[in-house]
């Protein structure tokens, strides 16, 4: 990694930590700044590092920018859940394309693929049940599409053979799973800080996986 990328990585972690603090203590105004700023600085990290594949970096940068749009939609006072969901769905598609560029046609290991499918199926069933119980069936189609796409992103990361990417993808999926649980199934203790820490660390690791 270049010295500029390292400096920006440290700054990303610092801004993310500020966001985590704001979420924990309920400082909404600080969160409104720190949450999107974390992703902006992370784009700087991606652009400053020396990647294995410039094409993969371009798609990963697109994924982070789409995630930034999703962050803004989801933190607005009015409910923009579907717009946020669509932004993150496209972000996962961009990550999949990025992974396919460096490992075209390589399937993920059978065991891990089966695990991803089973976990995704269990998650989808919980969300479906929660949506039906709470009268939120209008979200069934977009949420189903989202679960399929994020499962594909995780499978693509597993197929890459890059352990940093694998961990990043799994953390990202964990964050999204907690969001789904809290919105459609029921509240969880310390849900917001769990969502943000896994989300930020997952995205950071995905970007760092560009350097082998």
Buried (B, 14 or more C-beta within 10 A) or exposed (E): BEEEBEBBBEBBBEBBBBBBBBBEEEBEEBBBBBBBBBBEBBBBBBBBBEBEBEEBBBBBBBBBBBBBBBBBBBBEEEEBBEBBBBBBBBBBBBBBBBBBBBBEEEEBEEEBBEBBEEBBEEBBEBBBEBBEEEEBEEBBEBBBEBBEBBBBBBBBBBBBBBEBBBBBBBBBBBBBBBBBBBBBBEEEEEBBBBBBBBBBBBBBBBBBBBBE
